[in-house]
Amino acid sequence: LTGEKRSAFSSFFALVCAVGAGKNRRLKQAKEEAQAEIEQYRLQREKEFKAKEAAALGSHGSCTTEVEKETQEKMSVIQQNFQKNREVVMSQLLSLVCDIKPEIHVNYRING
């Protein structure tokens, strides 16, 4: 190649490299912008999901509190009944166990 052609070729090569570098820079910038948009969209959707979840669980949470309150009330009634009837039941149980009355069962056959 002659000097003039070499100079033109190297100028063209430098121009192509500069264009390629600019293109790479623009691609990198576009990729970063796309990632930022994706992240923003993800955060927005996550925020919406959390709001819906809180709304759904909020009503569920109040149901849970109500059920726990009812359970505590029922347990309190059961405990009161236990305390009130404990002595009577224990005495009945002990009398049944300790007072033995031997009898022949109605289904027993003597002639077998």
C-alpha positions as CSV (number, residue, x, y, z in Angstrom):
1,L,0.0,0.0,0.0
2,T,1.1,3.4,-0.7
3,G,1.5,6.1,1.9
4,E,-1.7,7.9,0.9
5,K,-3.7,4.7,0.8
6,R,-2.2,3.6,4.1
7,S,-3.2,6.9,5.7
8,A,-6.7,6.6,4.3
9,F,-7.0,3.0,5.5
10,S,-5.8,3.9,9.0
11,S,-8.2,6.9,9.1
12,F,-11.0,4.6,8.0
13,F,-10.0,2.0,10.6
14,A,-9.8,4.6,13.3
15,L,-13.2,5.9,12.3
16,V,-14.7,2.3,12.4
17,C,-13.1,1.7,15.8
18,A,-14.5,5.0,17.1
19,V,-18.0,4.2,15.8
20,G,-17.8,0.7,17.3
21,A,-16.7,2.2,20.6
22,G,-19.5,4.6,20.5
23,K,-21.9,1.9,19.7
24,N,-20.6,-0.2,22.5
25,R,-21.0,2.7,24.9
26,R,-24.6,3.3,23.7
27,L,-25.4,-0.4,24.1
28,K,-23.9,-0.4,27.6
29,Q,-25.9,2.7,28.5
30,A,-29.1,1.2,27.1
31,K,-28.5,-2.0,29.1
32,E,-28.1,0.0,32.3
33,E,-31.2,2.0,31.6
34,A,-33.2,-1.2,30.9
35,Q,-31.9,-2.7,34.1
36,A,-32.9,0.4,36.1
37,E,-36.4,0.3,34.5
38,I,-36.7,-3.4,35.3
39,E,-35.7,-2.8,38.9
40,Q,-38.2,0.1,39.2
41,Y,-41.0,-2.1,37.8
42,R,-40.1,-5.0,40.1
43,L,-40.1,-2.7,43.1
44,Q,-43.5,-1.2,42.1
45,R,-45.0,-4.7,41.6
46,E,-43.6,-5.9,44.9
47,K,-45.1,-2.8,46.6
48,E,-48.5,-3.6,45.1
49,F,-48.2,-7.2,46.2
50,K,-47.3,-6.2,49.8
51,A,-50.3,-3.9,49.8
52,K,-52.7,-6.7,48.6
53,E,-51.1,-9.2,51.0
54,A,-51.6,-6.8,53.9
55,A,-55.2,-6.2,53.0
56,A,-55.9,-9.9,52.8
57,L,-54.0,-10.8,55.9
58,G,-55.4,-7.9,57.8
59,S,-58.8,-9.4,57.7
60,H,-57.3,-12.8,58.4
61,G,-55.4,-11.3,61.4
62,S,-58.6,-10.0,62.9
63,C,-60.3,-13.4,62.4
64,T,-57.4,-15.0,64.2
65,T,-57.7,-12.6,67.1
66,E,-61.4,-13.2,67.3
67,V,-60.9,-17.0,67.3
68,E,-58.2,-16.7,70.0
69,K,-60.6,-14.6,72.2
70,E,-63.4,-17.2,71.8
71,T,-61.0,-20.0,72.6
72,Q,-59.9,-18.2,75.8
73,E,-63.5,-17.7,76.9
74,K,-64.4,-21.4,76.3
75,M,-61.2,-22.5,78.1
76,S,-62.2,-20.3,81.1
77,V,-65.7,-21.9,81.2
78,I,-64.2,-25.3,81.0
79,Q,-61.8,-24.5,83.9
80,Q,-64.6,-23.2,86.0
81,N,-66.8,-26.3,85.4
82,F,-63.8,-28.5,86.2
83,Q,-63.2,-26.7,89.5
84,K,-66.9,-26.8,90.4
85,N,-67.4,-30.5,89.6
86,R,-64.0,-32.0,90.5
87,E,-64.9,-33.2,94.0
88,V,-68.3,-34.7,93.0
89,V,-66.8,-36.7,90.1
90,M,-63.9,-37.9,92.2
91,S,-66.2,-39.2,94.9
92,Q,-68.4,-40.9,92.4
93,L,-65.4,-42.5,90.7
94,L,-64.0,-43.7,94.0
95,S,-67.3,-45.2,95.2
96,L,-67.7,-47.1,91.9
97,V,-64.1,-48.5,92.2
98,C,-64.2,-49.3,95.9
99,D,-67.8,-50.6,96.4
100,I,-67.6,-54.0,94.9
101,K,-70.9,-55.8,94.4
102,P,-70.3,-59.3,92.9
103,E,-73.1,-60.4,90.5
104,I,-73.5,-63.0,87.8
105,H,-73.7,-61.5,84.4
106,V,-77.1,-61.7,82.7
107,N,-75.5,-63.5,79.7
108,Y,-73.8,-66.2,81.8
109,R,-75.1,-69.8,81.2
110,I,-74.8,-72.3,84.0
111,N,-75.2,-75.3,81.7
112,G,-72.8,-74.0,79.2
